[in-house]
């Protein structure tokens, strides 16, 4: 059984089950989409690709320090309003 007609990167659930080893092998070089009822359901990627996509790219402090809003003189003073009445 070959991948679905959407291309070599797309498989139906049935074809992915039947050819799981091939899905895994192909996922080493390109993401493999598994469809359910004709719609994309999941994507199989290599462990290396997953690590690359989910790796933290710095700390929150670094992100904030590199923000284009840094030094924009934003008014960040907290309002001291009374709490809302939850019964309203």
PyMOL Python script that loads the backbone (N, CA, C, O; Angstrom):
from pymol import cmd

cmd.read_pdbstr("""\
ATOM      1  N   UNK A   1       0.840  -1.180   0.000  1.00  0.00           N
ATOM      2  CA  UNK A   1       0.000   0.000   0.000  1.00  0.00           C
ATOM      3  C   UNK A   1       0.884   1.243   0.000  1.00  0.00           C
ATOM      4  O   UNK A   1       1.814   1.336   0.802  1.00  0.00           O
ATOM      5  N   UNK A   2       0.616   2.175  -0.864  1.00  0.00           N
ATOM      6  CA  UNK A   2       1.392   3.406  -1.003  1.00  0.00           C
ATOM      7  C   UNK A   2       0.753   4.533  -0.190  1.00  0.00           C
ATOM      8  O   UNK A   2      -0.399   4.419   0.228  1.00  0.00           O
ATOM      9  N   UNK A   3       1.487   5.608   0.034  1.00  0.00           N
ATOM     10  CA  UNK A   3       0.887   6.753   0.697  1.00  0.00           C
ATOM     11  C   UNK A   3      -0.323   7.247  -0.079  1.00  0.00           C
ATOM     12  O   UNK A   3      -0.489   6.911  -1.252  1.00  0.00           O
ATOM     13  N   UNK A   4      -1.161   8.032   0.560  1.00  0.00           N
ATOM     14  CA  UNK A   4      -2.359   8.543  -0.092  1.00  0.00           C
ATOM     15  C   UNK A   4      -2.000   9.412  -1.290  1.00  0.00           C
ATOM     16  O   UNK A   4      -0.849   9.820  -1.449  1.00  0.00           O
ATOM     17  N   UNK A   5      -2.980   9.689  -2.118  1.00  0.00           N
ATOM     18  CA  UNK A   5      -2.745  10.429  -3.347  1.00  0.00           C
ATOM     19  C   UNK A   5      -2.323  11.868  -3.131  1.00  0.00           C
ATOM     20  O   UNK A   5      -1.969  12.545  -4.096  1.00  0.00           O
ATOM     21  N   UNK A   6      -2.346  12.364  -1.893  1.00  0.00           N
ATOM     22  CA  UNK A   6      -1.953  13.749  -1.624  1.00  0.00           C
ATOM     23  C   UNK A   6      -0.453  13.954  -1.778  1.00  0.00           C
ATOM     24  O   UNK A   6       0.010  15.092  -1.708  1.00  0.00           O
ATOM     25  N   UNK A   7       0.315  12.905  -1.984  1.00  0.00           N
ATOM     26  CA  UNK A   7       1.760  13.027  -2.143  1.00  0.00           C
ATOM     27  C   UNK A   7       2.488  12.046  -1.259  1.00  0.00           C
ATOM     28  O   UNK A   7       1.883  11.376  -0.422  1.00  0.00           O
ATOM     29  N   UNK A   8       3.787  11.964  -1.448  1.00  0.00           N
ATOM     30  CA  UNK A   8       4.586  11.002  -0.704  1.00  0.00           C
ATOM     31  C   UNK A   8       4.697  11.334   0.773  1.00  0.00           C
ATOM     32  O   UNK A   8       5.161  10.499   1.549  1.00  0.00           O
ATOM     33  N   UNK A   9       4.289  12.519   1.185  1.00  0.00           N
ATOM     34  CA  UNK A   9       4.374  12.899   2.591  1.00  0.00           C
ATOM     35  C   UNK A   9       3.050  12.703   3.324  1.00  0.00           C
ATOM     36  O   UNK A   9       2.951  13.060   4.498  1.00  0.00           O
ATOM     37  N   UNK A  10       2.038  12.151   2.677  1.00  0.00           N
ATOM     38  CA  UNK A  10       0.723  12.010   3.292  1.00  0.00           C
ATOM     39  C   UNK A  10       0.245  10.561   3.207  1.00  0.00           C
ATOM     40  O   UNK A  10       0.345   9.911   2.166  1.00  0.00           O
ATOM     41  N   UNK A  11      -0.276  10.078   4.329  1.00  0.00           N
ATOM     42  CA  UNK A  11      -0.722   8.693   4.450  1.00  0.00           C
ATOM     43  C   UNK A  11      -2.114   8.658   5.072  1.00  0.00           C
ATOM     44  O   UNK A  11      -2.449   9.508   5.897  1.00  0.00           O
ATOM     45  N   UNK A  12      -2.915   7.691   4.685  1.00  0.00           N
ATOM     46  CA  UNK A  12      -4.157   7.455   5.414  1.00  0.00           C
ATOM     47  C   UNK A  12      -3.796   6.682   6.676  1.00  0.00           C
ATOM     48  O   UNK A  12      -2.701   6.126   6.761  1.00  0.00           O
ATOM     49  N   UNK A  13      -4.681   6.637   7.644  1.00  0.00           N
ATOM     50  CA  UNK A  13      -4.417   5.874   8.865  1.00  0.00           C
ATOM     51  C   UNK A  13      -4.155   4.412   8.510  1.00  0.00           C
ATOM     52  O   UNK A  13      -3.222   3.803   9.034  1.00  0.00           O
ATOM     53  N   UNK A  14      -4.971   3.851   7.627  1.00  0.00           N
ATOM     54  CA  UNK A  14      -4.820   2.437   7.251  1.00  0.00           C
ATOM     55  C   UNK A  14      -3.462   2.182   6.604  1.00  0.00           C
ATOM     56  O   UNK A  14      -2.800   1.195   6.924  1.00  0.00           O
ATOM     57  N   UNK A  15      -3.038   3.073   5.684  1.00  0.00           N
ATOM     58  CA  UNK A  15      -1.749   2.855   5.024  1.00  0.00           C
ATOM     59  C   UNK A  15      -0.596   3.069   5.991  1.00  0.00           C
ATOM     60  O   UNK A  15       0.423   2.385   5.896  1.00  0.00           O
ATOM     61  N   UNK A  16      -0.740   4.007   6.921  1.00  0.00           N
ATOM     62  CA  UNK A  16       0.309   4.238   7.911  1.00  0.00           C
ATOM     63  C   UNK A  16       0.449   3.037   8.845  1.00  0.00           C
ATOM     64  O   UNK A  16       1.563   2.660   9.209  1.00  0.00           O
ATOM     65  N   UNK A  17      -0.674   2.438   9.230  1.00  0.00           N
ATOM     66  CA  UNK A  17      -0.617   1.237  10.071  1.00  0.00           C
ATOM     67  C   UNK A  17       0.079   0.100   9.335  1.00  0.00           C
ATOM     68  O   UNK A  17       0.922  -0.599   9.898  1.00  0.00           O
ATOM     69  N   UNK A  18      -0.284  -0.074   8.073  1.00  0.00           N
ATOM     70  CA  UNK A  18       0.274  -1.176   7.291  1.00  0.00           C
ATOM     71  C   UNK A  18       1.752  -0.980   6.978  1.00  0.00           C
ATOM     72  O   UNK A  18       2.487  -1.954   6.818  1.00  0.00           O
ATOM     73  N   UNK A  19       2.185   0.251   6.893  1.00  0.00           N
ATOM     74  CA  UNK A  19       3.569   0.552   6.496  1.00  0.00           C
ATOM     75  C   UNK A  19       4.275   1.441   7.519  1.00  0.00           C
ATOM     76  O   UNK A  19       5.008   2.357   7.146  1.00  0.00           O
ATOM     77  N   UNK A  20       4.059   1.175   8.791  1.00  0.00           N
ATOM     78  CA  UNK A  20       4.620   2.026   9.833  1.00  0.00           C
ATOM     79  C   UNK A  20       6.137   2.178   9.704  1.00  0.00           C
ATOM     80  O   UNK A  20       6.663   3.278   9.875  1.00  0.00           O
ATOM     81  N   UNK A  21       6.837   1.096   9.408  1.00  0.00           N
ATOM     82  CA  UNK A  21       8.290   1.179   9.256  1.00  0.00           C
ATOM     83  C   UNK A  21       8.673   2.150   8.147  1.00  0.00           C
ATOM     84  O   UNK A  21       9.637   2.903   8.282  1.00  0.00           O
ATOM     85  N   UNK A  22       7.922   2.135   7.055  1.00  0.00           N
ATOM     86  CA  UNK A  22       8.203   3.050   5.943  1.00  0.00           C
ATOM     87  C   UNK A  22       7.879   4.496   6.331  1.00  0.00           C
ATOM     88  O   UNK A  22       8.613   5.417   5.974  1.00  0.00           O
ATOM     89  N   UNK A  23       6.783   4.688   7.061  1.00  0.00           N
ATOM     90  CA  UNK A  23       6.446   6.031   7.536  1.00  0.00           C
ATOM     91  C   UNK A  23       7.588   6.570   8.381  1.00  0.00           C
ATOM     92  O   UNK A  23       8.015   7.709   8.194  1.00  0.00           O
ATOM     93  N   UNK A  24       8.085   5.764   9.305  1.00  0.00           N
ATOM     94  CA  UNK A  24       9.186   6.177  10.183  1.00  0.00           C
ATOM     95  C   UNK A  24      10.442   6.462   9.374  1.00  0.00           C
ATOM     96  O   UNK A  24      11.125   7.458   9.615  1.00  0.00           O
ATOM     97  N   UNK A  25      10.747   5.602   8.423  1.00  0.00           N
ATOM     98  CA  UNK A  25      11.938   5.793   7.588  1.00  0.00           C
ATOM     99  C   UNK A  25      11.846   7.102   6.799  1.00  0.00           C
ATOM    100  O   UNK A  25      12.808   7.869   6.746  1.00  0.00           O
ATOM    101  N   UNK A  26      10.706   7.346   6.200  1.00  0.00           N
ATOM    102  CA  UNK A  26      10.532   8.579   5.418  1.00  0.00           C
ATOM    103  C   UNK A  26      10.519   9.815   6.305  1.00  0.00           C
ATOM    104  O   UNK A  26      10.924  10.893   5.869  1.00  0.00           O
ATOM    105  N   UNK A  27      10.062   9.674   7.542  1.00  0.00           N
ATOM    106  CA  UNK A  27      10.021  10.811   8.462  1.00  0.00           C
ATOM    107  C   UNK A  27      11.425  11.286   8.832  1.00  0.00           C
ATOM    108  O   UNK A  27      11.589  12.403   9.324  1.00  0.00           O
ATOM    109  N   UNK A  28      12.433  10.455   8.602  1.00  0.00           N
ATOM    110  CA  UNK A  28      13.807  10.864   8.873  1.00  0.00           C
ATOM    111  C   UNK A  28      14.241  11.986   7.942  1.00  0.00           C
ATOM    112  O   UNK A  28      15.129  12.766   8.287  1.00  0.00           O
ATOM    113  N   UNK A  29      13.620  12.079   6.756  1.00  0.00           N
ATOM    114  CA  UNK A  29      14.009  13.115   5.808  1.00  0.00           C
ATOM    115  C   UNK A  29      12.935  14.167   5.561  1.00  0.00           C
ATOM    116  O   UNK A  29      13.243  15.263   5.095  1.00  0.00           O
ATOM    117  N   UNK A  30      11.679  13.850   5.867  1.00  0.00           N
ATOM    118  CA  UNK A  30      10.597  14.832   5.658  1.00  0.00           C
ATOM    119  C   UNK A  30       9.405  14.477   6.537  1.00  0.00           C
ATOM    120  O   UNK A  30       9.129  13.297   6.752  1.00  0.00           O
ATOM    121  N   UNK A  31       8.701  15.469   7.045  1.00  0.00           N
ATOM    122  CA  UNK A  31       7.511  15.189   7.859  1.00  0.00           C
ATOM    123  C   UNK A  31       6.493  14.359   7.085  1.00  0.00           C
ATOM    124  O   UNK A  31       6.317  14.547   5.881  1.00  0.00           O
ATOM    125  N   UNK A  32       5.820  13.438   7.782  1.00  0.00           N
ATOM    126  CA  UNK A  32       4.821  12.565   7.181  1.00  0.00           C
ATOM    127  C   UNK A  32       3.471  12.862   7.827  1.00  0.00           C
ATOM    128  O   UNK A  32       3.316  12.733   9.041  1.00  0.00           O
ATOM    129  N   UNK A  33       2.511  13.255   7.025  1.00  0.00           N
ATOM    130  CA  UNK A  33       1.177  13.579   7.524  1.00  0.00           C
ATOM    131  C   UNK A  33       0.292  12.349   7.445  1.00  0.00           C
ATOM    132  O   UNK A  33       0.251  11.667   6.420  1.00  0.00           O
ATOM    133  N   UNK A  34      -0.411  12.068   8.523  1.00  0.00           N
ATOM    134  CA  UNK A  34      -1.375  10.966   8.537  1.00  0.00           C
ATOM    135  C   UNK A  34      -2.757  11.592   8.584  1.00  0.00           C
ATOM    136  O   UNK A  34      -3.062  12.407   9.455  1.00  0.00           O
ATOM    137  N   UNK A  35      -3.589  11.193   7.625  1.00  0.00           N
ATOM    138  CA  UNK A  35      -4.925  11.757   7.528  1.00  0.00           C
ATOM    139  C   UNK A  35      -5.962  10.793   8.092  1.00  0.00           C
ATOM    140  O   UNK A  35      -5.792   9.574   8.062  1.00  0.00           O
ATOM    141  N   UNK A  36      -7.033  11.375   8.603  1.00  0.00           N
ATOM    142  CA  UNK A  36      -8.174  10.590   9.091  1.00  0.00           C
ATOM    143  C   UNK A  36      -9.412  11.216   8.471  1.00  0.00           C
ATOM    144  O   UNK A  36      -9.637  12.421   8.585  1.00  0.00           O
ATOM    145  N   UNK A  37     -10.209  10.390   7.817  1.00  0.00           N
ATOM    146  CA  UNK A  37     -11.408  10.872   7.119  1.00  0.00           C
ATOM    147  C   UNK A  37     -11.075  11.982   6.119  1.00  0.00           C
ATOM    148  O   UNK A  37     -11.837  12.933   5.943  1.00  0.00           O
ATOM    149  N   UNK A  38      -9.924  11.837   5.474  1.00  0.00           N
ATOM    150  CA  UNK A  38      -9.518  12.784   4.444  1.00  0.00           C
ATOM    151  C   UNK A  38      -8.937  14.094   4.942  1.00  0.00           C
ATOM    152  O   UNK A  38      -8.608  14.968   4.140  1.00  0.00           O
ATOM    153  N   UNK A  39      -8.807  14.243   6.252  1.00  0.00           N
ATOM    154  CA  UNK A  39      -8.275  15.484   6.822  1.00  0.00           C
ATOM    155  C   UNK A  39      -6.990  15.194   7.586  1.00  0.00           C
ATOM    156  O   UNK A  39      -6.886  14.158   8.242  1.00  0.00           O
ATOM    157  N   UNK A  40      -6.006  16.096   7.513  1.00  0.00           N
ATOM    158  CA  UNK A  40      -4.769  15.898   8.278  1.00  0.00           C
ATOM    159  C   UNK A  40      -5.070  15.722   9.758  1.00  0.00           C
ATOM    160  O   UNK A  40      -5.824  16.499  10.343  1.00  0.00           O
ATOM    161  N   UNK A  41      -4.475  14.694  10.360  1.00  0.00           N
ATOM    162  CA  UNK A  41      -4.725  14.403  11.766  1.00  0.00           C
ATOM    163  C   UNK A  41      -3.461  14.561  12.616  1.00  0.00           C
ATOM    164  O   UNK A  41      -3.485  15.208  13.663  1.00  0.00           O
ATOM    165  N   UNK A  42      -2.355  13.960  12.153  1.00  0.00           N
ATOM    166  CA  UNK A  42      -1.090  14.063  12.880  1.00  0.00           C
ATOM    167  C   UNK A  42       0.056  14.156  11.884  1.00  0.00           C
ATOM    168  O   UNK A  42      -0.091  13.834  10.705  1.00  0.00           O
ATOM    169  N   UNK A  43       1.200  14.603  12.387  1.00  0.00           N
ATOM    170  CA  UNK A  43       2.410  14.660  11.578  1.00  0.00           C
ATOM    171  C   UNK A  43       3.495  13.890  12.309  1.00  0.00           C
ATOM    172  O   UNK A  43       3.728  14.103  13.498  1.00  0.00           O
ATOM    173  N   UNK A  44       4.154  12.996  11.592  1.00  0.00           N
ATOM    174  CA  UNK A  44       5.262  12.226  12.147  1.00  0.00           C
ATOM    175  C   UNK A  44       6.557  12.879  11.661  1.00  0.00           C
ATOM    176  O   UNK A  44       6.774  13.044  10.461  1.00  0.00           O
ATOM    177  N   UNK A  45       7.408  13.245  12.617  1.00  0.00           N
ATOM    178  CA  UNK A  45       8.710  13.826  12.273  1.00  0.00           C
ATOM    179  C   UNK A  45       9.805  13.049  12.983  1.00  0.00           C
ATOM    180  O   UNK A  45       9.538  12.329  13.946  1.00  0.00           O
ATOM    181  N   UNK A  46      11.019  13.192  12.516  1.00  0.00           N
ATOM    182  CA  UNK A  46      12.144  12.523  13.158  1.00  0.00           C
ATOM    183  C   UNK A  46      12.370  13.120  14.545  1.00  0.00           C
ATOM    184  O   UNK A  46      11.976  14.254  14.819  1.00  0.00           O
ATOM    185  N   UNK A  47      13.006  12.342  15.409  1.00  0.00           N
ATOM    186  CA  UNK A  47      13.321  12.831  16.753  1.00  0.00           C
ATOM    187  C   UNK A  47      14.236  14.047  16.666  1.00  0.00           C
ATOM    188  O   UNK A  47      14.107  14.979  17.461  1.00  0.00           O
ATOM    189  N   UNK A  48      15.146  14.044  15.719  1.00  0.00           N
ATOM    190  CA  UNK A  48      16.052  15.188  15.523  1.00  0.00           C
ATOM    191  C   UNK A  48      15.270  16.455  15.162  1.00  0.00           C
ATOM    192  O   UNK A  48      15.530  17.529  15.705  1.00  0.00           O
ATOM    193  N   UNK A  49      14.312  16.320  14.243  1.00  0.00           N
ATOM    194  CA  UNK A  49      13.487  17.471  13.856  1.00  0.00           C
ATOM    195  C   UNK A  49      12.655  17.961  15.033  1.00  0.00           C
ATOM    196  O   UNK A  49      12.525  19.168  15.237  1.00  0.00           O
ATOM    197  N   UNK A  50      12.095  17.045  15.803  1.00  0.00           N
ATOM    198  CA  UNK A  50      11.297  17.416  16.973  1.00  0.00           C
ATOM    199  C   UNK A  50      12.148  18.195  17.975  1.00  0.00           C
ATOM    200  O   UNK A  50      11.707  19.217  18.501  1.00  0.00           O
ATOM    201  N   UNK A  51      13.355  17.719  18.239  1.00  0.00           N
ATOM    202  CA  UNK A  51      14.248  18.409  19.171  1.00  0.00           C
ATOM    203  C   UNK A  51      14.580  19.806  18.660  1.00  0.00           C
ATOM    204  O   UNK A  51      14.601  20.769  19.426  1.00  0.00           O
ATOM    205  N   UNK A  52      14.835  19.904  17.371  1.00  0.00           N
ATOM    206  CA  UNK A  52      15.174  21.191  16.778  1.00  0.00           C
ATOM    207  C   UNK A  52      14.008  22.178  16.897  1.00  0.00           C
ATOM    208  O   UNK A  52      14.214  23.351  17.208  1.00  0.00           O
ATOM    209  N   UNK A  53      12.785  21.700  16.650  1.00  0.00           N
ATOM    210  CA  UNK A  53      11.607  22.572  16.691  1.00  0.00           C
ATOM    211  C   UNK A  53      11.205  22.961  18.114  1.00  0.00           C
ATOM    212  O   UNK A  53      10.640  24.033  18.328  1.00  0.00           O
ATOM    213  N   UNK A  54      11.496  22.096  19.087  1.00  0.00           N
ATOM    214  CA  UNK A  54      11.042  22.362  20.449  1.00  0.00           C
ATOM    215  C   UNK A  54      12.139  22.877  21.373  1.00  0.00           C
ATOM    216  O   UNK A  54      11.883  23.156  22.544  1.00  0.00           O
ATOM    217  N   UNK A  55      13.351  23.003  20.860  1.00  0.00           N
ATOM    218  CA  UNK A  55      14.458  23.474  21.700  1.00  0.00           C
ATOM    219  C   UNK A  55      14.222  24.916  22.127  1.00  0.00           C
ATOM    220  O   UNK A  55      13.803  25.756  21.331  1.00  0.00           O
ATOM    221  N   UNK A  56      14.494  25.180  23.374  1.00  0.00           N
ATOM    222  CA  UNK A  56      14.370  26.541  23.900  1.00  0.00           C
ATOM    223  C   UNK A  56      15.458  27.388  23.245  1.00  0.00           C
ATOM    224  O   UNK A  56      16.618  26.982  23.178  1.00  0.00           O
ATOM    225  N   UNK A  57      15.082  28.532  22.778  1.00  0.00           N
ATOM    226  CA  UNK A  57      16.008  29.391  22.058  1.00  0.00           C
ATOM    227  C   UNK A  57      16.444  30.587  22.909  1.00  0.00           C
ATOM    228  O   UNK A  57      16.597  31.695  22.396  1.00  0.00           O
ATOM    229  N   UNK A  58      16.633  30.366  24.161  1.00  0.00           N
ATOM    230  CA  UNK A  58      17.048  31.429  25.058  1.00  0.00           C
ATOM    231  C   UNK A  58      16.121  31.508  26.261  1.00  0.00           C
ATOM    232  O   UNK A  58      15.144  30.767  26.373  1.00  0.00           O
ATOM    233  N   UNK A  59      16.450  32.411  27.136  1.00  0.00           N
ATOM    234  CA  UNK A  59      15.655  32.576  28.355  1.00  0.00           C
ATOM    235  C   UNK A  59      14.611  33.670  28.153  1.00  0.00           C
ATOM    236  O   UNK A  59      14.679  34.434  27.190  1.00  0.00           O
ATOM    237  N   UNK A  60      13.662  33.738  29.051  1.00  0.00           N
ATOM    238  CA  UNK A  60      12.651  34.790  29.016  1.00  0.00           C
ATOM    239  C   UNK A  60      13.319  36.155  29.149  1.00  0.00           C
ATOM    240  O   UNK A  60      12.913  37.114  28.493  1.00  0.00           O
ATOM    241  N   UNK A  61      14.325  36.241  29.983  1.00  0.00           N
ATOM    242  CA  UNK A  61      15.040  37.512  30.172  1.00  0.00           C
ATOM    243  C   UNK A  61      15.663  37.946  28.846  1.00  0.00           C
ATOM    244  O   UNK A  61      15.563  39.113  28.467  1.00  0.00           O
ATOM    245  N   UNK A  62      16.306  37.015  28.140  1.00  0.00           N
ATOM    246  CA  UNK A  62      16.915  37.347  26.848  1.00  0.00           C
ATOM    247  C   UNK A  62      15.853  37.805  25.849  1.00  0.00           C
ATOM    248  O   UNK A  62      16.065  38.764  25.106  1.00  0.00           O
ATOM    249  N   UNK A  63      14.720  37.120  25.834  1.00  0.00           N
ATOM    250  CA  UNK A  63      13.632  37.492  24.942  1.00  0.00           C
ATOM    251  C   UNK A  63      13.165  38.920  25.224  1.00  0.00           C
ATOM    252  O   UNK A  63      13.001  39.719  24.302  1.00  0.00           O
ATOM    253  N   UNK A  64      12.954  39.232  26.498  1.00  0.00           N
ATOM    254  CA  UNK A  64      12.482  40.563  26.869  1.00  0.00           C
ATOM    255  C   UNK A  64      13.535  41.629  26.595  1.00  0.00           C
ATOM    256  O   UNK A  64      13.197  42.738  26.180  1.00  0.00           O
ATOM    257  N   UNK A  65      14.798  41.309  26.819  1.00  0.00           N
ATOM    258  CA  UNK A  65      15.876  42.271  26.566  1.00  0.00           C
ATOM    259  C   UNK A  65      16.011  42.585  25.077  1.00  0.00           C
ATOM    260  O   UNK A  65      16.416  43.689  24.714  1.00  0.00           O
ATOM    261  N   UNK A  66      15.672  41.617  24.204  1.00  0.00           N
ATOM    262  CA  UNK A  66      15.787  41.812  22.759  1.00  0.00           C
ATOM    263  C   UNK A  66      14.497  42.334  22.132  1.00  0.00           C
ATOM    264  O   UNK A  66      14.429  42.509  20.916  1.00  0.00           O
ATOM    265  N   UNK A  67      13.485  42.580  22.941  1.00  0.00           N
ATOM    266  CA  UNK A  67      12.188  43.037  22.439  1.00  0.00           C
ATOM    267  C   UNK A  67      12.317  44.390  21.763  1.00  0.00           C
ATOM    268  O   UNK A  67      13.021  45.271  22.257  1.00  0.00           O
ATOM    269  N   UNK A  68      11.632  44.561  20.622  1.00  0.00           N
ATOM    270  CA  UNK A  68      11.644  45.881  19.982  1.00  0.00           C
ATOM    271  C   UNK A  68      10.914  46.933  20.821  1.00  0.00           C
ATOM    272  O   UNK A  68      11.046  48.128  20.559  1.00  0.00           O
ATOM    273  N   UNK A  69      10.150  46.503  21.821  1.00  0.00           N
ATOM    274  CA  UNK A  69       9.451  47.443  22.693  1.00  0.00           C
ATOM    275  C   UNK A  69      10.319  47.929  23.856  1.00  0.00           C
ATOM    276  O   UNK A  69       9.933  48.833  24.596  1.00  0.00           O
ATOM    277  N   UNK A  70      11.495  47.316  24.006  1.00  0.00           N
ATOM    278  CA  UNK A  70      12.378  47.734  25.090  1.00  0.00           C
ATOM    279  C   UNK A  70      12.752  49.195  24.895  1.00  0.00           C
ATOM    280  O   UNK A  70      13.202  49.594  23.821  1.00  0.00           O
ATOM    281  N   UNK A  71      12.563  49.977  25.929  1.00  0.00           N
ATOM    282  CA  UNK A  71      12.883  51.394  25.865  1.00  0.00           C
ATOM    283  C   UNK A  71      11.812  52.219  25.163  1.00  0.00           C
ATOM    284  O   UNK A  71      12.048  53.384  24.842  1.00  0.00           O
ATOM    285  N   UNK A  72      10.641  51.638  24.920  1.00  0.00           N
ATOM    286  CA  UNK A  72       9.572  52.359  24.223  1.00  0.00           C
ATOM    287  C   UNK A  72       8.803  53.285  25.158  1.00  0.00           C
ATOM    288  O   UNK A  72       7.842  53.930  24.738  1.00  0.00           O
ATOM    289  N   UNK A  73       9.209  53.355  26.400  1.00  0.00           N
ATOM    290  CA  UNK A  73       8.590  54.241  27.382  1.00  0.00           C
ATOM    291  C   UNK A  73       7.090  53.974  27.515  1.00  0.00           C
ATOM    292  O   UNK A  73       6.271  54.893  27.478  1.00  0.00           O
ATOM    293  N   UNK A  74       6.751  52.686  27.672  1.00  0.00           N
ATOM    294  CA  UNK A  74       5.354  52.303  27.865  1.00  0.00           C
ATOM    295  C   UNK A  74       4.922  52.627  29.285  1.00  0.00           C
ATOM    296  O   UNK A  74       5.722  52.520  30.214  1.00  0.00           O
ATOM    297  N   UNK A  75       3.673  53.019  29.462  1.00  0.00           N
ATOM    298  CA  UNK A  75       3.119  53.283  30.785  1.00  0.00           C
ATOM    299  C   UNK A  75       2.604  51.963  31.344  1.00  0.00           C
ATOM    300  O   UNK A  75       1.526  51.506  30.964  1.00  0.00           O
ATOM    301  N   UNK A  76       3.363  51.354  32.237  1.00  0.00           N
ATOM    302  CA  UNK A  76       3.017  50.049  32.782  1.00  0.00           C
ATOM    303  C   UNK A  76       2.549  50.128  34.230  1.00  0.00           C
ATOM    304  O   UNK A  76       2.541  49.118  34.933  1.00  0.00           O
ATOM    305  N   UNK A  77       2.165  51.305  34.677  1.00  0.00           N
ATOM    306  CA  UNK A  77       1.713  51.458  36.045  1.00  0.00           C
ATOM    307  C   UNK A  77       0.391  50.721  36.243  1.00  0.00           C
ATOM    308  O   UNK A  77      -0.523  50.830  35.426  1.00  0.00           O
ATOM    309  N   UNK A  78       0.307  49.984  37.321  1.00  0.00           N
ATOM    310  CA  UNK A  78      -0.884  49.193  37.613  1.00  0.00           C
ATOM    311  C   UNK A  78      -2.008  50.089  38.101  1.00  0.00           C
ATOM    312  O   UNK A  78      -1.801  50.997  38.906  1.00  0.00           O
ATOM    313  N   UNK A  79      -3.213  49.811  37.592  1.00  0.00           N
ATOM    314  CA  UNK A  79      -4.375  50.552  38.067  1.00  0.00           C
ATOM    315  C   UNK A  79      -4.758  50.027  39.443  1.00  0.00           C
ATOM    316  O   UNK A  79      -4.658  48.828  39.705  1.00  0.00           O
ATOM    317  N   UNK A  80      -5.192  50.917  40.313  1.00  0.00           N
ATOM    318  CA  UNK A  80      -5.560  50.556  41.686  1.00  0.00           C
ATOM    319  C   UNK A  80      -7.072  50.598  41.872  1.00  0.00           C
ATOM    320  O   UNK A  80      -7.550  51.027  42.921  1.00  0.00           O
ATOM    321  N   UNK A  81      -7.832  50.159  40.868  1.00  0.00           N
ATOM    322  CA  UNK A  81      -9.291  50.139  40.951  1.00  0.00           C
ATOM    323  C   UNK A  81      -9.741  49.118  41.982  1.00  0.00           C
ATOM    324  O   UNK A  81      -9.004  48.199  42.340  1.00  0.00           O
ATOM    325  N   UNK A  82     -10.967  49.302  42.450  1.00  0.00           N
ATOM    326  CA  UNK A  82     -11.570  48.349  43.363  1.00  0.00           C
ATOM    327  C   UNK A  82     -11.901  47.070  42.588  1.00  0.00           C
ATOM    328  O   UNK A  82     -12.148  47.132  41.384  1.00  0.00           O
ATOM    329  N   UNK A  83     -11.909  45.925  43.251  1.00  0.00           N
ATOM    330  CA  UNK A  83     -12.258  44.668  42.570  1.00  0.00           C
ATOM    331  C   UNK A  83     -13.707  44.710  42.051  1.00  0.00           C
ATOM    332  O   UNK A  83     -14.555  45.406  42.608  1.00  0.00           O
ATOM    333  N   UNK A  84     -13.966  43.968  40.996  1.00  0.00           N
ATOM    334  CA  UNK A  84     -15.331  43.894  40.456  1.00  0.00           C
ATOM    335  C   UNK A  84     -16.205  43.060  41.378  1.00  0.00           C
ATOM    336  O   UNK A  84     -15.725  42.173  42.084  1.00  0.00           O
ATOM    337  N   UNK A  85     -17.479  43.357  41.359  1.00  0.00           N
ATOM    338  CA  UNK A  85     -18.455  42.590  42.109  1.00  0.00           C
ATOM    339  C   UNK A  85     -18.770  41.328  41.308  1.00  0.00           C
ATOM    340  O   UNK A  85     -19.318  41.445  40.211  1.00  0.00           O
ATOM    341  N   UNK A  86     -18.453  40.125  41.798  1.00  0.00           N
ATOM    342  CA  UNK A  86     -18.657  38.894  41.019  1.00  0.00           C
ATOM    343  C   UNK A  86     -20.133  38.575  40.780  1.00  0.00           C
ATOM    344  O   UNK A  86     -20.445  37.744  39.928  1.00  0.00           O
ATOM    345  N   UNK A  87     -21.051  39.218  41.516  1.00  0.00           N
ATOM    346  CA  UNK A  87     -22.482  38.953  41.342  1.00  0.00           C
ATOM    347  C   UNK A  87     -23.092  39.762  40.202  1.00  0.00           C
ATOM    348  O   UNK A  87     -24.265  39.577  39.876  1.00  0.00           O
ATOM    349  N   UNK A  88     -22.320  40.652  39.593  1.00  0.00           N
ATOM    350  CA  UNK A  88     -22.856  41.483  38.501  1.00  0.00           C
ATOM    351  C   UNK A  88     -22.748  40.799  37.180  1.00  0.00           C
ATOM    352  O   UNK A  88     -23.152  41.358  36.160  1.00  0.00           O
TER     353      UNK A  88
END
""", "prot")
cmd.dss("prot")
cmd.show_as("cartoon", "prot")
cmd.util.cbc("prot")
cmd.orient("prot")
